[in-house]
Amino acid sequence: MLRPEVRAHDFLVADSKAMRAVADQVQRYADGDAPVLICGEHGTGRELVARVLHQRGPRGRGRFVAVRPTFEGSDVPQVEGDDACQRARRALHAASGGTLLVKDMSDLSAPSQRTLKRAIRERRSHVEEAPDVQVVATADIDVDHAVDAHIVARDFYDLFAARRIEVPALRDRIEDLPTLFERWVKHYAAEVGRTKPTVSSRAHERLAVYPWPGNVAELKSIARRLLVRVSRSRIEAGDVDEVLPVVATRVPLEDLAFEDMVKSKLAGLLARIDGYPVHDLYEKVLARVERPLFDLVLAHTGGNQLKAADILGLNRNTLRKKLADLGMEQKRRRVGREDRALDEA
């Protein structure tokens, strides 16, 4: 959580094109009126976007109440034995005049969805008892599948769909990373009462090549760990290397040498069969290689085994025996007869 004196919009960094689009949507939807849906992977900063939306609009002086899908939250009074619908009504009341953030739309129960839907529609219709609240919800990027699967009611989702904000993953907004990292380092330095250390350009380079599966939440954690571990006035590349998880570099298949590709496949195979009795691995691997090889070469030669044997550097009889052993000879002959029948038709 941010310190009370720190405003959320200080951390809504929009140096990248993707985040500038988010910032534009926040500005358009910050009228404190219709519901807003904020989608993205976990850790992308969906709640931060909701807080900025709240602060920039006419409801900024009102309360910002964030609740889980069960409508439990620090700002919502809990009553023993109550149900989700009762908690939803109390959450709406607690956020009166401000914003109610409901996290993880896909996890809302059907009764909770109906309670929120009724409150939103009553406010839209200016019903006197309707709570004066702007409802904002967060959702994963696959919320559409939840709608298709009837986990989220379509008429409930449609109340939010017109104002849907997509928060990009950190790996898709790398231009924002240097500023974000510097701001979080400064934030945590202020928390512990020390001068903010500088960050070397090589340290920033290390951060930029990491894939950030945990998004901004992971970046915050790394910034905090570095601030605690590094007592010097400068964070260097080696410091970053010590705290970043080791991630295997992903190389496109077409860029791998053939032997490396085979090794990669075999390494996975050996890991899967570890502990199981296997005594014919050599024959199994050879069969797995020979079958697609013969299949492709025969397709290349139009089924001509003499040409295929010449390309493979094998005796024709040897090729025939191998095809028979692999169960491919019969298939080739049957297809050949069918082809001739079609040609003669």
Buried (B, 14 or more C-beta within 10 A) or exposed (E): EEEEEEEBBEBBBBBBEBBBBBBEBBEEBBBBBBBBBBBBBBBBBBBBBBBBBBBBBEBBEBBBBBBBBBBEBEBBEEEEEBBBBEBBBBBBBBBEBBBBBBBBBBBBBEEBBBBBBBBBEBBEEEEEEBBEBBBBBBBBBEBBEBBEEEBBBEEBBEBBBEBBBBBBBBBBBBBBBBBBBBBBBBBBBBEEEEEBBEBBEEBBEBBBEBEBBBBBBBBBBBBBBBBEEBEEEEBBBEBBEEBBEEEEEEEEEEEEEEEEBBEEEEEEBEEEEEEEEEEEEEEEBEBBEBBEEBBEBBEEBEBEBEBBBBEBEBEBEEBBEBBEEBEBBEEBEEEEEEEEEEEEE
